[in-house]
Amino acid sequence: MKHSVTPISLLCLSLVLALLALAGCRKEADAGAGPTLTWDENVGPDSIHLSIEFPDYADQRLNTAIVEHLSEMLGGSYEGDYADRDSFLHHYADRYRQDIRDMRKDFEDLTEDLPFQLSKELDIVKEYETDRVVSYLVTTYEFTGGAHGFEDCRGITFRRSDGRQIGLNVLNERRGDEDWGTMMRDGLKEYFEVETDSALEEVLQSGDAVLLPAPQSEPYFTSAGLAFVYQQYEIAAYAYGRPHFVIPYDKLRPYLNATGRRLFGGERESDVNSLQR
């Protein structure tokens, strides 16, 4: 049977080719997407979990800067080659395994019958990327008994040209003025779902909605703006989780210094990938 080529089939073929080309462009733009290596292990009755998404940029200096900083966030004990991903993962899996054994021994010194399973977990993912910056999210979790475990979540943004850490250092001297304080309070009000300063003070441990402390962890950049994260118990009870909010770029721009304006001052046409959750 002879097959004819119709205008509709040509149109469909063109659309398919266009979509494939678009997908290819997006994949190429996310050039730093590297492998995610995972380690899950039962340590006696307990468990450890590690999952790390490694950078894979053409500039090895950037890869090194990112992995080196991530290592420092984990304690900075890795002395091997930062390009050796398996060695990096194995090193911190060894550390986690030893930590969990030490925790169990400490408990067993107090009681012979430990009625719960200990766990220690790590997840590192690339959260956000443009052609100028990339942000990673580092989440750790430990359960060492009691009513609940403890989770810590910290973001870190790097400048892609040289691997420099970017955060509060790209804000100008206006940070801390009355409008800045208002934005911080408004962000927390939205998180806690309250409308007034007095209602916010009721959930804050300090009871003061005016003199808000900055989060202990550095803020990081996302597709929506600059993200601030308070850890569990940092400013509120455990039941409130990790209070967090984002100052959007349109409100953030007056607070950017020259470095910040070069990175974020435009309309962000430079966005190539957003993995914000």
JOCOR-V584787 format. One line per field, one symbol per residue. burial: 1 if it has 24 or more other C-alpha atoms within 12 Angstrom, else 0. A space follows every 10 residues. Layout:
burial: ???
This chain:
burial: 0000000000 0000000000 0000000001 1110001111 0010011111 1111111000 0111111111 1011000100 0110110111 1111111011 1011000000 0000001111 1111111111 1111111111 1111000001 1111111111 0011111101 1000100001 0011111110 1100001001 1011000011 0111101111 1111111111 1101110000 1111111010 0111110001 0011100100 1111000
